[in-house]
């Protein structure tokens, strides 16, 4: 049994990084691995889903810290403190940081204190936005030097080598949905959007969605699973054009397969320019038999959907970290 102290983005945080971790950990727990999960998010955050902690192995930090100068939520410090508390009580074989800040940084500190190997995982938004700021150059280099394994993708491996030429990277395939949950059963009659609409979100996508639905003679409602501001964006655009928008809050990963069984047209956000990342909901939609409606479509191969291969690679990552 491999005991992982996991510090990172995880439900109830909404988003692809948390979703991938949820499904990956769920499968690996069937294969002689255990995860003690610590995550953090402010209690009133708009990306906090309605998620009930189901066991004693998931720890959510969202309590507001006492006021001090200079005031901050001290999430890195909270994550470190909670992780050290757990490490004192339970066996830890490896520390994993999922998303660089504050989680990967906290995992780096904990790994050094308890002298256990460190796995660093990154997404696109954290690596490409943070690493371009010189104020983090030395810290990222130290984190990379200390990490036993940095889990990256083909497009980002060179960036890590430029940060630290001695970085020990493993190239992993992208997230693959579990076919035990994501399959093409269901009615597939509706249109839906599951995701975020941020300040950087390209609003021209709405026009693309509209033209696509009209060209395919879709006349039903559009279900939007997001925060209030995103639901308002969809409602303001589509309601005057004759489409009813039905708003729902963000859902936890385990609810997504059930939703996609009713969806024919899955409206998918385009990844922002300059970030070599893939959309998890796009892959889930393909696996679930939906039609992805996206300005840039991906040519999905059978290898891209090979869940068994994806999990084998994940097991190799932990094996390398423990060697």
TORKOL-4160 file (C-alpha; in steps of 0.2 Angstrom, whole numbers, padded with zeros to 4 digits, m for minus):
323
<pt num="1" X="0000" Y="0000" Z="0000"/>
<pt num="2" X="0007" Y="0017" Z="m0005"/>
<pt num="3" X="0001" Y="0031" Z="0006"/>
<pt num="4" X="0000" Y="0048" Z="m0002"/>
<pt num="5" X="m0002" Y="0065" Z="0007"/>
<pt num="6" X="m0011" Y="0074" Z="m0007"/>
<pt num="7" X="m0011" Y="0094" Z="m0006"/>
<pt num="8" X="m0020" Y="0101" Z="m0021"/>
<pt num="9" X="m0035" Y="0107" Z="m0030"/>
<pt num="10" X="m0049" Y="0095" Z="m0027"/>
<pt num="11" X="m0068" Y="0095" Z="m0024"/>
<pt num="12" X="m0076" Y="0105" Z="m0018"/>
<pt num="13" X="m0066" Y="0116" Z="m0029"/>
<pt num="14" X="m0073" Y="0117" Z="m0046"/>
<pt num="15" X="m0063" Y="0115" Z="m0062"/>
<pt num="16" X="m0053" Y="0103" Z="m0073"/>
<pt num="17" X="m0038" Y="0101" Z="m0062"/>
<pt num="18" X="m0049" Y="0096" Z="m0047"/>
<pt num="19" X="m0060" Y="0085" Z="m0058"/>
<pt num="20" X="m0045" Y="0075" Z="m0065"/>
<pt num="21" X="m0038" Y="0073" Z="m0047"/>
<pt num="22" X="m0054" Y="0066" Z="m0041"/>
<pt num="23" X="m0056" Y="0053" Z="m0054"/>
<pt num="24" X="m0038" Y="0048" Z="m0054"/>
<pt num="25" X="m0037" Y="0046" Z="m0036"/>
<pt num="26" X="m0054" Y="0036" Z="m0036"/>
<pt num="27" X="m0046" Y="0023" Z="m0048"/>
<pt num="28" X="m0029" Y="0022" Z="m0040"/>
<pt num="29" X="m0037" Y="0019" Z="m0023"/>
<pt num="30" X="m0043" Y="0002" Z="m0030"/>
<pt num="31" X="m0025" Y="m0002" Z="m0034"/>
<pt num="32" X="m0017" Y="m0003" Z="m0017"/>
<pt num="33" X="m0015" Y="0016" Z="m0014"/>
<pt num="34" X="m0022" Y="0028" Z="m0001"/>
<pt num="35" X="m0024" Y="0047" Z="m0002"/>
<pt num="36" X="m0025" Y="0059" Z="0012"/>
<pt num="37" X="m0032" Y="0074" Z="0004"/>
<pt num="38" X="m0030" Y="0092" Z="0009"/>
<pt num="39" X="m0037" Y="0107" Z="0000"/>
<pt num="40" X="m0042" Y="0125" Z="0003"/>
<pt num="41" X="m0054" Y="0138" Z="m0003"/>
<pt num="42" X="m0063" Y="0153" Z="0005"/>
<pt num="43" X="m0080" Y="0148" Z="0012"/>
<pt num="44" X="m0089" Y="0161" Z="0001"/>
<pt num="45" X="m0079" Y="0158" Z="m0015"/>
<pt num="46" X="m0090" Y="0157" Z="m0031"/>
<pt num="47" X="m0080" Y="0142" Z="m0037"/>
<pt num="48" X="m0085" Y="0132" Z="m0021"/>
<pt num="49" X="m0097" Y="0117" Z="m0026"/>
<pt num="50" X="m0110" Y="0110" Z="m0014"/>
<pt num="51" X="m0099" Y="0095" Z="m0009"/>
<pt num="52" X="m0101" Y="0085" Z="0007"/>
<pt num="53" X="m0085" Y="0078" Z="0014"/>
<pt num="54" X="m0088" Y="0059" Z="0014"/>
<pt num="55" X="m0074" Y="0052" Z="0025"/>
<pt num="56" X="m0060" Y="0056" Z="0037"/>
<pt num="57" X="m0047" Y="0056" Z="0023"/>
<pt num="58" X="m0053" Y="0073" Z="0015"/>
<pt num="59" X="m0049" Y="0089" Z="0023"/>
<pt num="60" X="m0056" Y="0106" Z="0018"/>
<pt num="61" X="m0048" Y="0122" Z="0024"/>
<pt num="62" X="m0059" Y="0137" Z="0022"/>
<pt num="63" X="m0060" Y="0145" Z="0039"/>
<pt num="64" X="m0055" Y="0164" Z="0038"/>
<pt num="65" X="m0039" Y="0168" Z="0047"/>
<pt num="66" X="m0037" Y="0180" Z="0061"/>
<pt num="67" X="m0033" Y="0198" Z="0055"/>
<pt num="68" X="m0015" Y="0202" Z="0055"/>
<pt num="69" X="m0003" Y="0214" Z="0046"/>
<pt num="70" X="m0001" Y="0211" Z="0031"/>
<pt num="71" X="m0018" Y="0202" Z="0031"/>
<pt num="72" X="m0020" Y="0187" Z="0020"/>
<pt num="73" X="m0029" Y="0170" Z="0021"/>
<pt num="74" X="m0012" Y="0161" Z="0024"/>
<pt num="75" X="m0018" Y="0146" Z="0014"/>
<pt num="76" X="0000" Y="0140" Z="0011"/>
<pt num="77" X="0003" Y="0140" Z="0030"/>
<pt num="78" X="m0013" Y="0132" Z="0034"/>
<pt num="79" X="m0010" Y="0118" Z="0021"/>
<pt num="80" X="0007" Y="0115" Z="0028"/>
<pt num="81" X="0001" Y="0115" Z="0046"/>
<pt num="82" X="m0013" Y="0103" Z="0043"/>
<pt num="83" X="m0001" Y="0091" Z="0032"/>
<pt num="84" X="0011" Y="0091" Z="0046"/>
<pt num="85" X="m0002" Y="0086" Z="0059"/>
<pt num="86" X="m0008" Y="0072" Z="0047"/>
<pt num="87" X="0010" Y="0066" Z="0044"/>
<pt num="88" X="0013" Y="0065" Z="0063"/>
<pt num="89" X="m0002" Y="0054" Z="0065"/>
<pt num="90" X="m0001" Y="0043" Z="0050"/>
<pt num="91" X="0011" Y="0035" Z="0038"/>
<pt num="92" X="0016" Y="0045" Z="0023"/>
<pt num="93" X="0026" Y="0038" Z="0009"/>
<pt num="94" X="0025" Y="0052" Z="m0004"/>
<pt num="95" X="0019" Y="0070" Z="m0004"/>
<pt num="96" X="0010" Y="0076" Z="m0019"/>
<pt num="97" X="0006" Y="0094" Z="m0024"/>
<pt num="98" X="m0008" Y="0096" Z="m0037"/>
<pt num="99" X="m0007" Y="0114" Z="m0044"/>
<pt num="100" X="0009" Y="0125" Z="m0041"/>
<pt num="101" X="0002" Y="0138" Z="m0029"/>
<pt num="102" X="m0002" Y="0138" Z="m0015"/>
<pt num="103" X="m0003" Y="0119" Z="m0015"/>
<pt num="104" X="0013" Y="0113" Z="m0024"/>
<pt num="105" X="0022" Y="0126" Z="m0013"/>
<pt num="106" X="0015" Y="0119" Z="0003"/>
<pt num="107" X="0019" Y="0101" Z="m0003"/>
<pt num="108" X="0037" Y="0106" Z="m0006"/>
<pt num="109" X="0038" Y="0113" Z="0012"/>
<pt num="110" X="0030" Y="0098" Z="0019"/>
<pt num="111" X="0041" Y="0086" Z="0009"/>
<pt num="112" X="0057" Y="0095" Z="0015"/>
<pt num="113" X="0051" Y="0095" Z="0033"/>
<pt num="114" X="0046" Y="0076" Z="0034"/>
<pt num="115" X="0059" Y="0071" Z="0022"/>
<pt num="116" X="0048" Y="0062" Z="0010"/>
<pt num="117" X="0048" Y="0062" Z="m0009"/>
<pt num="118" X="0039" Y="0076" Z="m0018"/>
<pt num="119" X="0028" Y="0074" Z="m0034"/>
<pt num="120" X="0023" Y="0091" Z="m0042"/>
<pt num="121" X="0009" Y="0091" Z="m0054"/>
<pt num="122" X="0004" Y="0107" Z="m0064"/>
<pt num="123" X="m0010" Y="0113" Z="m0075"/>
<pt num="124" X="m0008" Y="0126" Z="m0089"/>
<pt num="125" X="m0014" Y="0141" Z="m0081"/>
<pt num="126" X="m0003" Y="0140" Z="m0065"/>
<pt num="127" X="0014" Y="0136" Z="m0075"/>
<pt num="128" X="0012" Y="0148" Z="m0089"/>
<pt num="129" X="0005" Y="0163" Z="m0079"/>
<pt num="130" X="0016" Y="0161" Z="m0064"/>
<pt num="131" X="0032" Y="0156" Z="m0072"/>
<pt num="132" X="0032" Y="0172" Z="m0083"/>
<pt num="133" X="0034" Y="0183" Z="m0068"/>
<pt num="134" X="0053" Y="0184" Z="m0062"/>
<pt num="135" X="0048" Y="0186" Z="m0044"/>
<pt num="136" X="0044" Y="0167" Z="m0044"/>
<pt num="137" X="0059" Y="0161" Z="m0054"/>
<pt num="138" X="0071" Y="0156" Z="m0040"/>
<pt num="139" X="0056" Y="0148" Z="m0030"/>
<pt num="140" X="0051" Y="0137" Z="m0045"/>
<pt num="141" X="0069" Y="0132" Z="m0048"/>
<pt num="142" X="0071" Y="0126" Z="m0030"/>
<pt num="143" X="0054" Y="0117" Z="m0030"/>
<pt num="144" X="0059" Y="0109" Z="m0046"/>
<pt num="145" X="0076" Y="0104" Z="m0039"/>
<pt num="146" X="0068" Y="0096" Z="m0024"/>
<pt num="147" X="0054" Y="0087" Z="m0033"/>
<pt num="148" X="0058" Y="0068" Z="m0036"/>
<pt num="149" X="0045" Y="0069" Z="m0050"/>
<pt num="150" X="0037" Y="0084" Z="m0060"/>
<pt num="151" X="0022" Y="0077" Z="m0069"/>
<pt num="152" X="0020" Y="0088" Z="m0085"/>
<pt num="153" X="0015" Y="0086" Z="m0103"/>
<pt num="154" X="0024" Y="0086" Z="m0120"/>
<pt num="155" X="0022" Y="0104" Z="m0123"/>
<pt num="156" X="0028" Y="0110" Z="m0106"/>
<pt num="157" X="0043" Y="0099" Z="m0103"/>
<pt num="158" X="0055" Y="0111" Z="m0111"/>
<pt num="159" X="0048" Y="0125" Z="m0100"/>
<pt num="160" X="0053" Y="0115" Z="m0085"/>
<pt num="161" X="0070" Y="0112" Z="m0092"/>
<pt num="162" X="0072" Y="0131" Z="m0094"/>
<pt num="163" X="0067" Y="0134" Z="m0076"/>
<pt num="164" X="0078" Y="0121" Z="m0070"/>
<pt num="165" X="0089" Y="0110" Z="m0081"/>
<pt num="166" X="0090" Y="0096" Z="m0068"/>
<pt num="167" X="0071" Y="0095" Z="m0066"/>
<pt num="168" X="0066" Y="0077" Z="m0066"/>
<pt num="169" X="0050" Y="0077" Z="m0077"/>
<pt num="170" X="0038" Y="0063" Z="m0082"/>
<pt num="171" X="0027" Y="0066" Z="m0097"/>
<pt num="172" X="0010" Y="0060" Z="m0094"/>
<pt num="173" X="m0005" Y="0059" Z="m0106"/>
<pt num="174" X="m0019" Y="0071" Z="m0103"/>
<pt num="175" X="m0034" Y="0066" Z="m0092"/>
<pt num="176" X="m0044" Y="0052" Z="m0099"/>
<pt num="177" X="m0062" Y="0049" Z="m0093"/>
<pt num="178" X="m0066" Y="0033" Z="m0084"/>
<pt num="179" X="m0078" Y="0023" Z="m0096"/>
<pt num="180" X="m0086" Y="0014" Z="m0081"/>
<pt num="181" X="m0094" Y="0031" Z="m0078"/>
<pt num="182" X="m0093" Y="0041" Z="m0095"/>
<pt num="183" X="m0102" Y="0031" Z="m0109"/>
<pt num="184" X="m0114" Y="0035" Z="m0123"/>
<pt num="185" X="m0129" Y="0028" Z="m0115"/>
<pt num="186" X="m0144" Y="0041" Z="m0112"/>
<pt num="187" X="m0156" Y="0051" Z="m0122"/>
<pt num="188" X="m0144" Y="0065" Z="m0128"/>
<pt num="189" X="m0157" Y="0078" Z="m0132"/>
<pt num="190" X="m0152" Y="0094" Z="m0124"/>
<pt num="191" X="m0139" Y="0107" Z="m0125"/>
<pt num="192" X="m0128" Y="0112" Z="m0110"/>
<pt num="193" X="m0113" Y="0121" Z="m0104"/>
<pt num="194" X="m0103" Y="0116" Z="m0089"/>
<pt num="195" X="m0088" Y="0127" Z="m0084"/>
<pt num="196" X="m0082" Y="0145" Z="m0080"/>
<pt num="197" X="m0084" Y="0162" Z="m0088"/>
<pt num="198" X="m0070" Y="0172" Z="m0082"/>
<pt num="199" X="m0063" Y="0189" Z="m0087"/>
<pt num="200" X="m0052" Y="0181" Z="m0100"/>
<pt num="201" X="m0066" Y="0171" Z="m0107"/>
<pt num="202" X="m0069" Y="0174" Z="m0126"/>
<pt num="203" X="m0087" Y="0181" Z="m0127"/>
<pt num="204" X="m0087" Y="0178" Z="m0146"/>
<pt num="205" X="m0089" Y="0160" Z="m0142"/>
<pt num="206" X="m0107" Y="0163" Z="m0138"/>
<pt num="207" X="m0110" Y="0168" Z="m0156"/>
<pt num="208" X="m0102" Y="0152" Z="m0162"/>
<pt num="209" X="m0113" Y="0142" Z="m0150"/>
<pt num="210" X="m0128" Y="0151" Z="m0157"/>
<pt num="211" X="m0125" Y="0149" Z="m0175"/>
<pt num="212" X="m0121" Y="0130" Z="m0172"/>
<pt num="213" X="m0137" Y="0127" Z="m0163"/>
<pt num="214" X="m0147" Y="0137" Z="m0176"/>
<pt num="215" X="m0139" Y="0127" Z="m0191"/>
<pt num="216" X="m0143" Y="0111" Z="m0182"/>
<pt num="217" X="m0161" Y="0116" Z="m0179"/>
<pt num="218" X="m0160" Y="0115" Z="m0160"/>
<pt num="219" X="m0174" Y="0123" Z="m0152"/>
<pt num="220" X="m0173" Y="0116" Z="m0134"/>
<pt num="221" X="m0167" Y="0125" Z="m0118"/>
<pt num="222" X="m0149" Y="0127" Z="m0113"/>
<pt num="223" X="m0144" Y="0121" Z="m0096"/>
<pt num="224" X="m0129" Y="0131" Z="m0089"/>
<pt num="225" X="m0120" Y="0123" Z="m0074"/>
<pt num="226" X="m0109" Y="0138" Z="m0067"/>
<pt num="227" X="m0109" Y="0153" Z="m0056"/>
<pt num="228" X="m0122" Y="0167" Z="m0056"/>
<pt num="229" X="m0112" Y="0178" Z="m0067"/>
<pt num="230" X="m0109" Y="0165" Z="m0080"/>
<pt num="231" X="m0128" Y="0161" Z="m0080"/>
<pt num="232" X="m0132" Y="0179" Z="m0082"/>
<pt num="233" X="m0120" Y="0180" Z="m0097"/>
<pt num="234" X="m0128" Y="0166" Z="m0106"/>
<pt num="235" X="m0146" Y="0172" Z="m0101"/>
<pt num="236" X="m0142" Y="0190" Z="m0108"/>
<pt num="237" X="m0136" Y="0183" Z="m0124"/>
<pt num="238" X="m0147" Y="0168" Z="m0128"/>
<pt num="239" X="m0164" Y="0174" Z="m0121"/>
<pt num="240" X="m0167" Y="0188" Z="m0133"/>
<pt num="241" X="m0163" Y="0175" Z="m0147"/>
<pt num="242" X="m0176" Y="0163" Z="m0142"/>
<pt num="243" X="m0167" Y="0151" Z="m0131"/>
<pt num="244" X="m0172" Y="0147" Z="m0113"/>
<pt num="245" X="m0157" Y="0147" Z="m0102"/>
<pt num="246" X="m0159" Y="0136" Z="m0086"/>
<pt num="247" X="m0146" Y="0140" Z="m0073"/>
<pt num="248" X="m0139" Y="0127" Z="m0061"/>
<pt num="249" X="m0125" Y="0129" Z="m0048"/>
<pt num="250" X="m0108" Y="0120" Z="m0051"/>
<pt num="251" X="m0109" Y="0101" Z="m0048"/>
<pt num="252" X="m0096" Y="0089" Z="m0041"/>
<pt num="253" X="m0087" Y="0077" Z="m0053"/>
<pt num="254" X="m0098" Y="0062" Z="m0049"/>
<pt num="255" X="m0114" Y="0071" Z="m0055"/>
<pt num="256" X="m0107" Y="0075" Z="m0072"/>
<pt num="257" X="m0109" Y="0058" Z="m0080"/>
<pt num="258" X="m0128" Y="0058" Z="m0076"/>
<pt num="259" X="m0129" Y="0076" Z="m0083"/>
<pt num="260" X="m0121" Y="0071" Z="m0099"/>
<pt num="261" X="m0132" Y="0057" Z="m0103"/>
<pt num="262" X="m0146" Y="0070" Z="m0107"/>
<pt num="263" X="m0134" Y="0081" Z="m0117"/>
<pt num="264" X="m0133" Y="0081" Z="m0136"/>
<pt num="265" X="m0124" Y="0097" Z="m0139"/>
<pt num="266" X="m0111" Y="0101" Z="m0126"/>
<pt num="267" X="m0105" Y="0119" Z="m0127"/>
<pt num="268" X="m0086" Y="0119" Z="m0123"/>
<pt num="269" X="m0075" Y="0133" Z="m0118"/>
<pt num="270" X="m0060" Y="0137" Z="m0129"/>
<pt num="271" X="m0043" Y="0136" Z="m0120"/>
<pt num="272" X="m0036" Y="0154" Z="m0118"/>
<pt num="273" X="m0022" Y="0158" Z="m0130"/>
<pt num="274" X="m0004" Y="0154" Z="m0125"/>
<pt num="275" X="m0009" Y="0140" Z="m0113"/>
<pt num="276" X="m0006" Y="0122" Z="m0120"/>
<pt num="277" X="m0020" Y="0114" Z="m0110"/>
<pt num="278" X="m0034" Y="0103" Z="m0115"/>
<pt num="279" X="m0052" Y="0104" Z="m0109"/>
<pt num="280" X="m0057" Y="0090" Z="m0097"/>
<pt num="281" X="m0076" Y="0092" Z="m0101"/>
<pt num="282" X="m0072" Y="0091" Z="m0119"/>
<pt num="283" X="m0065" Y="0073" Z="m0116"/>
<pt num="284" X="m0079" Y="0068" Z="m0105"/>
<pt num="285" X="m0092" Y="0074" Z="m0118"/>
<pt num="286" X="m0084" Y="0063" Z="m0131"/>
<pt num="287" X="m0083" Y="0048" Z="m0120"/>
<pt num="288" X="m0101" Y="0051" Z="m0115"/>
<pt num="289" X="m0107" Y="0052" Z="m0133"/>
<pt num="290" X="m0111" Y="0071" Z="m0134"/>
<pt num="291" X="m0107" Y="0082" Z="m0148"/>
<pt num="292" X="m0094" Y="0095" Z="m0142"/>
<pt num="293" X="m0098" Y="0112" Z="m0149"/>
<pt num="294" X="m0081" Y="0122" Z="m0148"/>
<pt num="295" X="m0072" Y="0134" Z="m0159"/>
<pt num="296" X="m0057" Y="0123" Z="m0160"/>
<pt num="297" X="m0061" Y="0104" Z="m0161"/>
<pt num="298" X="m0049" Y="0091" Z="m0156"/>
<pt num="299" X="m0046" Y="0075" Z="m0167"/>
<pt num="300" X="m0049" Y="0062" Z="m0153"/>
<pt num="301" X="m0040" Y="0045" Z="m0156"/>
<pt num="302" X="m0043" Y="0028" Z="m0148"/>
<pt num="303" X="m0026" Y="0031" Z="m0139"/>
<pt num="304" X="m0032" Y="0048" Z="m0132"/>
<pt num="305" X="m0047" Y="0038" Z="m0124"/>
<pt num="306" X="m0036" Y="0023" Z="m0117"/>
<pt num="307" X="m0041" Y="0024" Z="m0098"/>
<pt num="308" X="m0031" Y="0009" Z="m0094"/>
<pt num="309" X="m0015" Y="0016" Z="m0101"/>
<pt num="310" X="m0018" Y="0033" Z="m0093"/>
<pt num="311" X="m0019" Y="0024" Z="m0076"/>
<pt num="312" X="m0004" Y="0013" Z="m0079"/>
<pt num="313" X="0006" Y="0029" Z="m0082"/>
<pt num="314" X="0000" Y="0037" Z="m0066"/>
<pt num="315" X="0006" Y="0021" Z="m0056"/>
<pt num="316" X="0023" Y="0023" Z="m0064"/>
<pt num="317" X="0024" Y="0041" Z="m0058"/>
<pt num="318" X="0022" Y="0035" Z="m0040"/>
<pt num="319" X="0034" Y="0021" Z="m0043"/>
<pt num="320" X="0047" Y="0033" Z="m0049"/>
<pt num="321" X="0045" Y="0045" Z="m0035"/>
<pt num="322" X="0048" Y="0031" Z="m0022"/>
<pt num="323" X="0063" Y="0024" Z="m0031"/>
